[in-house]
Amino acid sequence: MYPARPSSIILWLAAPILLAGCAGFGAISPDEVADGLSVEDFRSYGQTSPERIRTRMGVLEFGEGGFAGGYPTIGTVGALIDEMDFQRATQAYIWAVPIVSYAEWLRAHEEVFGAADGQLVQYPTALAKQGILTANATTPYVIAFADLTRTGPLILDVPEGPSAGIVNDMWQRGVLDFGVSGPDAGKGAKLLLLAPGMEEPADLDRARYRVVRNPTNIVFIGIRALQLDPAEAQAMLQRFVIHPYDQREDPPERPMIVVGDDVDWGQWQPHGMAYWESLKAILDREMVEERDRLMLSMLESLGLRKSAPFEPDARQRRLLKEAAVVGEAMAKANTFDKRIGYGSDYGDTQWDQLMVVSVDDRADSIDQLYRRAAFTWEAVTRGRAYYIEKPGIGQQYRTAYMDGDGQFLVGSRHYTLKMPPDPPAKTFWSVAVYDVNTRTLILNDEGRAAASSRTGLATSEDGSVTIHFAPQQPEGVPRENWIQTNAGESWFTYLRFYGPTEAYFEQTYPLQDIQRVE
């Protein structure tokens, strides 16, 4: 808080009115403020500078000496303090996007599914995955969270065979890949996960265990079985074992939790004050990294401080609520209309590259604050395998938010996507639709949010395939080639290439924009 002097309370409360009054009468623009002054002129400007300046937040007023040589008026001081706190909160919102997303997923594991630390939770169907940001509609996921401060050193036993998995920290940084894309190359491994500052067990056999130091107290583990046969994939998943190191001689048997299609849950960042409450809850459980200390200091004036009660007063709540709204709008602009010069579009199309951030946020001399937010606002999890750009291996993601005319995609209109012959995917390709509000697979009356080269699409004589997006099935269009959108909401889509070919990386495949049908 910044308490006002008793005699100035009325002026403080009237600050917004004062700043907005008289439409800036007698005020100058910031462009008219002198700069580049000599020493002599700089000194004299403290007596001649303007007393009123028009800004985006209104008119700033100053006393004797004006902008350069005078004090801001009491009303201006109050307005500036509010604006400082508001700007702090909007940027803190963007900073916190990845950890709030994982915090909401962690909360679902603990409070909705009743999962213990390290207990595996399976999402076998598209409806079960409905709470996951931009999940694919085909691959079953198995996920575990574990608070290492409660478990102590934790063993992850990775069985031999065709699986792929990742270890992430709570900021969604990729810590380690395992399985076919990891150092074990599918031969199996015993990983020992440690929290920051946690000592290795004195009797640790380093020849048997690979030590993995997680940068945060809570660890995320994601697993996929790669067998095509569902029974074989399920058998593979059942062989993964997670348990504390001190229980290695007699690991507890804990059944895998299977999320049903009727379970309502979501790991998206919540609207409004709930966003700050989620952030506060996870900050209290997590350690503070050096890189984040300045961001946390920005939240102190708003009543949000690690390990202290979160009891914002009326002023702070007003600013936090508004900042959550503007911060969310900024996160959407940062994600859906990127302006940071990524240069990541496919040719001259609207198809953007999803993986715009590095696996660990690092790039040259910076941490990729805004790229990280762009990715983790719409998607979730990172692994090193996601970044492999080698023909025939892994998968590549393209995402579109706009049609070929540069207009955002809306549910009430009819669009088409034409896939020319020979799409650049060795294994298969798919297109999935997500709603903008939750960034999860769209819920529609048809019960289908995706189509792929494996779902019986009708093909034209030239070998091309046309996918339709519309609220009603267009006349003459096969059901398999139509994904239903919902009037009244906006949507975006991911185009996934599994086993991408040279034509993808060389961009010789003539990928088309989504086009609106008039």
N, C-alpha and C positions, 0 to 999 in steps of 0.2 A: 504493500500500500504506500501511497504518497499523500499523507494527510495535508489538507489545506489549513491555512490560518483561519481562525473563526471569523474574522472580519471579511474574508474573501470567499466564503462558501457560496454566497448567492451568485457572485460573478463566475465561479467555477461551474456551477450547475447551468448557468446561462451560456457557457462557452459555445455550444453548437449554434445557438441563435446568433451570438455575436459574430461568429466566423461566417455564417451564411448571410448575415444582414447586408442590406444596401447593395447587393449584387456586386460586391467588390468596388464600390464607389471610391475613387481616389487611390486605388491600389494599383501597383505595377505587377507585371508578370515576372517570373524567375529569370527569363531571358534578359530582362532589363537590369538585373542586379550586376554591379560592376565586378569584373574579375581581371586577373592579370595585372594588378596594380603595382606601382613602384612602392618602396617603403614609405616615402613621404605621402603619396596619395592614399595608401592603405590607412595611415594614421588619421588623415583628415576625413576619410570616409566614415569614421566612427562618429562624426558630428553631422554629416550631411546625408547619410543613407536613408532610404525610404522607411516609413513607419508602417506601411501596409503592403503586403505581398499576396497576390492571388496564387493559390496552389490547388492541387487536386483534392485536398481535404478542406478547402475553404480559404478564407482570408486570414493570414497570420498577422497579428498586430504586435507592435513593439513600442516601448516608451522612449523617453528622451535619448537621442543618439541613433534611433531607428534600428533597422535589422543588424547592422554591424556594431554599433556602439551602445545599444540599449538592451534592457531586459525584455523578454516576451511578457506581455500582459498576463495577469492571472488567468483570464479566460483562455488565452492561447496556450499557457502552460498546461492547463487541464486537458485541453484538446490534444496537445502533443503527447502527453503521457498516455492517454487513451489510444492514440494512433500507434505509439511505440509498442504498447502491449498487444494491440490487434495485429500488427505486422509480425511481432514475435510469434504469436499463436498461429498465424497462417503458415509461416515457414516451419514451425515445429510440427504442424499437422503433416506437411509433406515429408519431413524427416521421419516421422513415426509410421508412415504407411506400411512398411513391411513387417514391423514387429507387432502392430495391432492386428494385422491379418493372421499371423501365426498365433497370437494370443487368443483370438476368437476360436481358432481351430483347437487349440489346447483346451480352452474352456469347454468346447463341445465334447472332447474326449473325456474330460474329468467329470463334467456335470450332466451331460446328456447321455453319453454311452456308458458311463461308469467305469472307464478304463483306468487301471492302475499304472504306475510308472513302468514303461517298457512293455506294456501289454499290447499285443498286435490287434489292430482294428481293420477289418476288411470292408471294402466298398465294391461289391460284386456287380452292380448294375448301374445303368445311367441314372435311375432315380435315386439310388443310394448315394451317388456322387453329386447329387443336386446341390449340395452345400459347398462344393469345391470350386474355387475360381477357375474358369475356363478349362475344366477337366475334359479329357476326350471321352467319347461315348462308347469306346470299345474295350479298353484295357482295364482289367480289374486292378485296383490299388490296395495295398496293405500299408498301414501307417502306424507308427508308434511315437509317442512323446515320453520323455523321462526327465524328471528333475534330478540331476546328478547330486545336488546337495542333500537329497533325501535317500538316494540309493547308494551313494558312494561309487567307487569305480564300477563301471557297468560293462558286462560282456555282451557283445553281439556276435553270435555264432552264425556265420554265413556258410551255408552248405555248398558243396560242389554241384555245378550244373548251370543251365542257362537261365540266369536271373540278372536283373539290373537294379541297382539301388543307390541311394544317396544318404549321406549324413549332412544335415544343415544345422546351423545355429539359429537362434531366434530372430536374427535379422535376415534370414533366408540366404545367407552366404553358403556356397558350397564348400564343405569341409573335406569330404572324401567321397569318391565313388567306390562302389564294390560290385562284385559280380563280373559279368563279361566286360563291362566298361571300366572296371577298376584295376588296381595293381594286382589283384589275385587272378584276373583274367578268367573268371569262372571256375577256378580250381578250389574255391572255398577259402575261408579265412576266419580267424578268431580275432576280433577287434576288442580292444579295451578302451572304453570311452571315459575321459577324465574332464572334470569341470576346471575352470581357471584356478590356478593355485593349488589344485588337488595333487597330493603326492602319489607317486606310484606305490603299489603294495610292495612291502619289503621283500616278499618271497616271489615276486613276479618272474616268471620264466620268459624272458624276452625272445627266446627262440620260438616260443609257442604263440605269443600274442603280438599283434601290431598295436602300438599305443597311439591313440587318436585324441589330441587335446582339443576339445570343443571350446570355442571362444566365449560361449555363454553358459550359464548354469543349467539351462534346459536345452535338451537336444531333440532334434527331429530326425526320424528315420523313415525313409520311404522305400518300398520294395515293389518290384514288378516281376512276375514269372513270365518267361518268354516262350514257353511251349505253346504250340498251336492247339494241342489237345487240352480241353478244359480240365479233365481229370488229372492229367500229368502236371498241369500248372498248379492245381490245388494241392497236390501231393508235395510239390516243390515248396510252396509257401508254408506248409505245415512243418517243414524241417528247419525253418528259421527259429532260433531260440535266443531270448534276451533275458538276462538275469544278473543280479549283483555279483560282483567278484567273490564276496565272502560266502556266497551260496553255490559256488561252482561244484562242490562235491555232491551236492544234493539239490539241483535246481528245482524250484517250485513249478508245478504243472499249472499253467494258466491257459484256459481255452481262448482261442481267437474269437474276438467279438465280431459278429457280422451285422452290419448296418442294414436294416430293412428298408424297403421302398416307402414305408409309411412313416418314417422318422423325419420330423421337420427339424432342420438344423441349417446353419450357414456360417461360414468363416469369413464372410465379407466384412469390411470395415463398417461399423455402424454409423448411422447419421447422428448429428447433434452432440449433446453432452455425453451420450453413451460412448462416443469415441474417446473422450478424455478420461472417462472412468475406466475404460478398457486399458488405455495406456498407463494410467496410474497403477492399476492392479499388476500389470506385468513388470513395470519398473521396480515395484517393491520386491519382486522375486528375483530380479536380475542384477548382475553386476554392472558397474559403469565403466565404459571404456574411455580412454583419454580423448578419443576423437569426438565423444558425445558430451563432454563436460560443458562446453559453451552452449550447446543446444538446451541442456537441462537448466542452465542459468537463465535462459530466456523465458522459461516457464515459471520461475520462482515468483515473479511479480504477479502472476495469475493464480497463485495459491497451489500450484502443483509441484510438489517436492518429494523426492524419494524418501520413503520411511517416515513421512510426517502425515498427519491427517489431511485429507483433501476436503476442505470446507470453504470453497470460494464464496465471497460475499456477493451482494447483488450486482455490483459493478463488474466484478470478475466473471460472474456467470453470464452476464450480458455479452461481454467481449468474447468469452470462450464459445458461446453458442453461435454468435455471428461468425467468428473465425472458423468454426467447424463447417459452416455452410459455405463460406468463401473458399476455405482450404480444400473442401471436397470439389468445388467447381474448378479450382486451380489444378487439382490432381487430374480431373477429367480432361481439361485443356492440354495439360502436359502429356497425357497419354494418347488422346484421340486426335490431336492435331499437333504433332510434334514440331517444334520450331527451333530445336537446338542444333540443327545442322547434322543430323545423323547420316544423311545420304544413304539411307537403307532401303529405299523403295526398289522393287523389282522393275528394272527398266524405267519406262515413263508411265507406269501404272500406279494405282492407289494401293497396291499390295505392299505393305510395310513389313520390315523384318521384326519379329517379336523380340529376339534376344539382343536388345540394344545395350544391355548392361553386362559388365564382366561378371565372372562367377563369384568374385569376392569383393566387388564394388570398387576395386583399385584401378587407376589408370594414370600413368605418368605421375604427376605431382598432386593429384586430387583423389578424393573419394567421389564416386559418381552419384551424388545426392539425387539429382533430378532424373537421371537415367534409371536409377534404382527405383524411384517412385513410379516412373512411367511403367516399368515392367510389373512391379508388385501391386500396383493398383488393379491391373486387369488379370494377372496370372499369379502363379504360386510355385515355389520350389526352384532350386537351381542345382545343377550338377555339371561336372566337367564334360560329360558326354553330350550335353545339350549343345555344346559349342564346337563339336567335331564337324569340320567341313571337308569331308572326304566322300567321294562317290560310293554309293552302295552301303554306307554305314549310318546307323542311327536314323534320325528324322530331322526335318527342317520345317519351320513354321512360318507362314505368311498370314498376316492379319489385315482385314479391310474394315474400315469404319465409314467409308464414303463410296458413292457410286462413281462412274466414270466422269461425271460432270462436277465432281468435287462436292456433292451434297451428302449430308449424313443420311444413313440408312434408317428408315422408319417403318414401323410394322403395318401401317395401313396401305402401303403401296406394293405394287407387283414389280419384282426385279428378276433378271436372269443372269446366270453365270455360264458362259460357254467354255468348256474345257476342250481345246483342240485335240486331235488324235495324239496318242503316245505321250501321256502325261509323264513327267520325269520322276517316276517312282518305281523302283525295282520291286518292292513288296506290295504296297497299295497306297492309295491316296484317299483323303477324306475331307469333307467340309462340314463344319459344325456351326450352329447359330447360338449366340449368347445374348441375353438381355442386358442393357446398359446398367440398370439399377443394381442387380446382384452380380453381374459378370459371370453367371453360371449358365449351364445349358438351359435353353429356353423351355418353359413349360407351356405346352399347347394341347389342344383337344386331340390332336393326332397321336400324341405320346412319342413323337420322334423329333429329335433336335439335330440330327446329322444324316448325311448320306455319304456313301463311299463306293469305291470301285469293287467292293465286296458285297454290296447290298442289292445287286440285281438291277442296276441302272439301265434304262433304255438308251441305246446307242444309235446315232444317226448313220446314214449310209457311208459317210466319209470317215467314220470312226470317232467323231466328236460326241460329247455328252453335254446336254444343257440342263442345268439345275435351276429350278424356279423357287423364288421366295415370295410368298404372298399369304394374306390372311385366309383366302379361300382357294381351293384347288382350281387352277386355271383349266378352262375347257380344253379337252384333248391332250392334257399333260398326264402321263402315267403317275400314279401316286408315289412310286419310288423316286421319281425325279423332282418331287415337290417337298419343300420344308415349310411348314406352316409358321407364319409370323403372327403376332398379336397386334391388332389395331390399338392405338393408345399408348404404345411403348416403342422405344427405339432399340436397335439391335446392332450387333457386329458379328463378324465371322472369322474363323480360323480355317486356313487351308493347310493341311498337313501332308507332307510327302515322306513316306516311310521307305528307307533305302533310296534316298535321292540320287539321281544319276548326274552324269556330266552336264547334260542339257540344263539342269537346274542351276548348277554353280556357274556355268558359262552364260546363263540367261539366254540361251538360244531357243528354248521352248517358248512359243508365243503366248504367254499367259495373258488372259483377257481381264479387263475390269468388269465389275458387276454393273449391269446396265438397267436403268429404269424403263419399264414398259408403259407407254402412254395409253 
